[in-house]
Amino acid sequence: MWKILFALTLVLSATGFFLVWQEQGSSRAANQISGPKTLVDELKVEELVALRISTVDQDFELKQVDGTWRVGEADWPAESQQVRNLLLALLETKVGDVVTSNPDRYPRLELVDPEAGGDGTAKRLDLIDQQQRPVLQLLIGKPREQGDGQYIRFFGEETAFLIAEQLPLEDSEVGWMQKNLFSLGDASIQVLRIETPGGIEYTLEHNAGATNKWKLSDQQAVEQLNTSVVEQMARALRSLEFDALKSVKTPPEEVGRNEVFQVTATASDGRSLKMSIGATEVAEQHWISLVLRSNSDNQTMNQEIELLNQQTEPWIFAISAYSIQALLKDRSALLEQK
């Protein structure tokens, strides 16, 4: 009897082993058919040194140095939340259905490698680690035409897949940059000095305790300020964000800087901002240069100012005309018309 039981146990054990093996084998086969489950299985952000982005028009990279991401040859600080959003999306995005393995269909899906040229070119994203090895090489195609999703394929592989949502990938250097140049924060403008291209100079002074908070330093008794115009000027300086940047050596006529407004704003915290603003609007933008100074003994603020000046000195910046035109005023434009 015990021999029969022993034989039965062996049979059941062998059968169980076979069932487990068969299930694992089926899982492997299914995975091979459907492809990878996620864009990247594991990502150690601290071990990344670069994100390389390529399109048919340009190649650039974001570099990570001491935990800080910087953009391209300008070495400009990247918008850290934007980088985090992309890396998180790469970790969380699941690979969906197989779309095709036929290279003839790549152009229509915009999945042609940028280096291959041609129409319908993909965006290529390479994540590089400290050993200069690619952690991920991804070709990102066009969004799905009907419904959500986007087409992708892994570099060097033929199979194209659909993912559920579009990846947050900017395809220009400036799209990754921190755009804020200057912010007043809790401070306020106390003195505003303007020199127009025609050589007219005037100074506005702020007095919070007075009935008329703003006055011209040379204001005549018969003159009355249009306070709404002056307040618009002050608001224009609360925060400056740029849309593009170019070398400070760019020819002035190219960026509307043949003539300039010189604007100097002194804040209540001791900071002094000096801007040179191109008088001519170019593509709904004015190009500016800027430098920041300090009359404060706040060492932390002074160090931040020094770093900002080192960063901005080689560049001029495009500011939207809508946000900065309020500063481009002759003295007469500030007065109430009788």
C-alpha positions in Angstrom: 0.0 0.0 0.0 2.8 2.4 0.9 4.5 1.7 -2.4 1.3 2.8 -4.2 1.0 6.0 -2.1 4.7 6.8 -2.8 4.3 6.3 -6.5 1.2 8.5 -6.5 3.1 11.3 -4.6 5.9 11.2 -7.2 3.3 11.5 -10.0 1.5 14.4 -8.3 4.9 16.2 -7.6 6.0 15.8 -11.2 2.6 17.0 -12.4 2.8 20.0 -10.1 6.3 20.8 -11.3 5.1 20.5 -14.9 2.2 22.8 -14.3 4.4 25.5 -12.7 6.9 25.3 -15.5 4.2 25.4 -18.1 2.7 28.5 -16.4 6.1 30.3 -16.3 6.8 29.3 -19.9 3.4 30.7 -21.0 4.2 33.9 -19.1 7.5 34.3 -20.9 5.9 33.6 -24.2 3.2 36.2 -23.5 5.8 38.8 -22.5 7.7 38.1 -25.7 4.5 38.6 -27.8 3.3 41.8 -26.0 6.7 43.3 -25.4 8.0 45.1 -22.3 5.5 46.1 -19.7 7.0 49.6 -18.9 9.3 52.0 -20.6 11.9 51.5 -18.0 11.9 48.9 -15.1 14.1 50.8 -12.7 15.5 54.3 -12.7 18.1 55.7 -10.2 18.0 59.4 -10.9 21.1 60.1 -8.9 23.1 57.9 -11.3 22.0 59.8 -14.4 24.4 62.3 -15.9 22.5 63.4 -19.0 19.2 63.4 -20.9 19.9 63.7 -24.6 17.1 64.9 -26.9 17.4 64.7 -30.6 15.0 65.9 -33.4 15.5 66.4 -37.1 16.3 70.1 -36.3 18.6 70.0 -33.3 20.4 67.9 -30.7 20.9 69.1 -27.1 21.2 67.6 -23.6 20.4 68.3 -20.0 23.3 67.5 -17.6 23.0 66.6 -14.0 25.8 68.0 -11.8 25.7 67.7 -8.0 22.0 66.9 -8.2 21.1 70.0 -10.3 20.0 69.8 -13.9 21.3 72.3 -16.4 20.4 72.9 -20.1 22.5 72.8 -23.2 25.5 74.9 -24.1 24.0 77.9 -22.3 24.4 75.8 -19.1 21.2 77.4 -17.9 19.3 76.0 -14.8 16.6 73.5 -15.8 13.1 73.7 -14.5 13.5 70.9 -11.9 9.8 70.0 -11.7 9.7 69.5 -15.4 12.6 67.1 -15.3 10.9 65.2 -12.4 7.7 65.0 -14.4 9.4 63.4 -17.3 11.4 60.9 -15.3 8.3 59.9 -13.3 6.3 59.5 -16.5 9.0 57.1 -17.9 8.8 55.0 -14.7 5.0 54.9 -14.6 4.1 54.6 -18.2 3.0 51.2 -19.3 3.6 49.9 -22.8 0.3 49.2 -24.5 -0.6 47.3 -27.6 1.8 46.4 -30.4 1.1 48.7 -33.4 3.4 47.4 -36.0 6.8 45.8 -36.7 6.8 47.0 -40.3 9.4 49.8 -40.8 7.4 51.0 -43.8 4.8 52.3 -41.3 7.3 54.4 -39.2 7.0 57.6 -41.2 3.2 57.7 -40.8 3.6 57.2 -37.0 6.5 59.7 -36.9 8.8 57.0 -35.6 11.7 57.4 -38.0 15.0 57.8 -36.1 16.1 61.5 -36.3 19.5 60.4 -37.5 17.9 58.6 -40.4 16.3 61.8 -41.7 13.1 61.7 -43.9 9.6 62.9 -43.2 7.7 62.2 -40.0 10.8 62.1 -37.8 10.6 60.9 -34.2 11.9 62.7 -31.1 14.7 60.6 -29.6 15.4 60.5 -25.9 18.5 58.9 -24.4 19.1 58.6 -20.7 22.8 58.3 -19.9 24.4 57.0 -16.7 27.7 57.8 -15.0 29.5 55.1 -17.1 28.2 56.8 -20.2 25.9 53.8 -20.8 22.4 54.3 -22.1 19.8 53.4 -19.5 17.0 54.0 -22.0 16.9 54.9 -25.7 13.4 55.8 -26.9 11.9 57.0 -30.1 8.8 59.0 -29.5 6.3 59.4 -32.3 3.1 61.4 -32.9 0.0 61.4 -30.7 -2.8 59.0 -31.5 -5.1 60.7 -34.0 -8.3 59.4 -32.4 -8.3 59.0 -28.7 -5.5 59.4 -26.1 -2.0 58.0 -26.4 1.3 58.2 -28.3 3.3 55.9 -30.5 6.8 54.8 -29.4 9.5 52.3 -30.1 12.7 51.4 -28.5 15.9 52.4 -30.4 17.3 49.5 -32.4 14.0 47.5 -32.2 11.4 47.2 -34.9 8.2 46.8 -32.9 6.2 50.0 -32.3 3.8 50.3 -29.4 1.1 52.6 -28.2 1.3 54.2 -24.7 -1.8 55.5 -22.9 -0.7 59.2 -22.5 1.7 61.6 -24.2 5.2 61.9 -22.6 6.0 65.5 -21.3 9.0 65.9 -23.6 10.0 69.5 -24.7 11.9 69.4 -27.9 13.8 72.7 -27.6 16.4 73.9 -25.1 14.5 76.9 -23.9 11.5 74.7 -23.2 13.5 73.1 -20.3 14.9 76.3 -18.8 13.9 78.1 -15.7 12.2 81.2 -17.1 12.1 83.5 -14.1 14.8 86.2 -14.3 13.7 88.4 -11.5 11.1 88.5 -8.8 10.3 91.2 -6.3 8.9 88.7 -3.8 7.7 90.6 -0.7 9.7 93.7 -1.7 8.2 96.8 -3.5 9.6 99.3 -6.0 10.7 102.5 -4.3 12.4 104.4 -7.1 12.0 103.9 -10.8 14.3 105.8 -13.2 13.8 105.8 -17.0 16.0 107.1 -19.8 14.3 107.1 -23.1 16.0 106.6 -26.5 15.5 110.3 -27.1 17.6 111.2 -24.1 14.7 112.2 -21.8 15.3 111.2 -18.2 12.8 111.1 -15.4 12.6 109.5 -11.9 9.5 108.2 -10.1 9.6 108.0 -6.3 7.2 105.9 -4.1 6.0 107.1 -0.7 3.6 104.6 0.9 2.4 107.0 3.5 1.4 109.8 1.1 -2.0 110.3 -0.4 -0.4 110.3 -3.8 1.9 107.3 -3.5 4.0 108.1 -6.6 5.5 111.4 -7.7 8.0 112.6 -10.3 11.2 113.9 -8.7 10.9 117.0 -10.9 7.1 117.2 -10.9 5.7 120.6 -11.4 2.8 121.9 -9.3 0.5 122.0 -12.3 1.2 118.4 -13.3 -0.8 115.4 -12.1 0.4 111.8 -12.5 -1.8 109.2 -14.1 -1.5 106.8 -11.3 -2.9 103.8 -13.2 -0.1 104.1 -15.8 2.6 104.3 -13.0 1.1 101.3 -11.2 1.2 99.3 -14.5 5.0 100.1 -14.7 5.6 98.9 -11.2 3.6 95.7 -11.8 5.6 95.0 -14.9 8.7 94.7 -12.7 7.2 92.3 -10.1 8.3 89.3 -12.1 10.3 88.9 -15.3 10.1 85.7 -17.3 11.9 85.2 -20.7 10.7 83.3 -23.8 14.1 82.9 -25.5 17.7 83.9 -25.1 20.6 84.8 -27.4 24.2 85.8 -27.1 24.8 89.3 -26.0 26.9 89.6 -29.1 23.8 89.3 -31.3 23.7 92.3 -33.8 21.4 94.9 -32.3 19.3 95.3 -35.5 18.4 91.6 -35.4 16.7 92.0 -32.0 15.4 95.6 -32.1 18.1 97.0 -29.9 19.4 99.8 -32.1 17.7 102.1 -29.6 17.0 101.2 -26.0 15.2 102.3 -22.9 17.4 102.3 -19.8 15.3 101.3 -16.8 16.6 101.2 -13.2 14.4 100.0 -10.4 15.4 100.2 -6.7 13.5 97.8 -4.4 12.7 98.2 -0.7 15.0 95.2 0.1 18.1 97.0 -1.3 18.2 95.4 -4.7 18.7 97.5 -7.8 17.7 96.2 -11.2 19.1 97.8 -14.3 17.7 96.8 -17.7 18.4 97.8 -21.2 15.2 97.2 -23.2 15.2 97.2 -27.0 12.7 99.9 -28.1 11.6 98.0 -31.2 9.2 95.1 -30.9 10.3 92.0 -32.8 7.8 89.2 -33.2 5.8 90.5 -30.2 8.8 90.5 -28.0 11.4 93.0 -26.7 14.9 91.9 -26.1 16.6 93.0 -22.9 19.9 92.7 -21.0 19.9 93.1 -17.2 22.2 93.3 -14.2 21.3 93.3 -10.5 23.0 95.2 -7.7 22.6 95.3 -4.0 22.8 98.1 -1.3 22.0 95.5 1.4 24.3 93.7 3.8 22.3 90.5 3.4 25.1 88.1 2.5 22.7 85.3 1.3 20.9 87.7 -1.0 24.2 89.2 -2.3 25.6 85.8 -3.1 22.4 85.0 -5.1 22.7 88.3 -7.0 26.4 87.5 -7.8 25.4 84.1 -9.2 22.5 85.6 -11.2 24.8 88.2 -12.8 27.3 85.5 -13.7 24.5 83.6 -15.3 22.8 86.4 -17.2 25.9 88.4 -18.3 26.5 86.5 -21.6 22.9 86.7 -22.8 20.1 88.9 -23.9 16.5 87.8 -23.2 13.2 88.0 -25.1 10.3 89.3 -22.9 6.8 89.3 -24.3 5.8 92.8 -25.4 2.5 92.4 -23.5 4.3 92.1 -20.2 7.0 94.8 -20.6 5.6 97.5 -22.8 4.2 99.4 -19.8 7.8 100.4 -19.0 8.5 102.0 -22.4 7.0 105.4 -21.7 8.0 108.9 -22.3 7.6 111.3 -19.3 4.6 113.0 -21.0 2.7 109.6 -21.1 2.6 109.6 -17.3 0.7 112.8 -16.9 -3.1 113.3 -16.8 -4.2 114.9 -20.0 -6.1 118.2 -19.5 
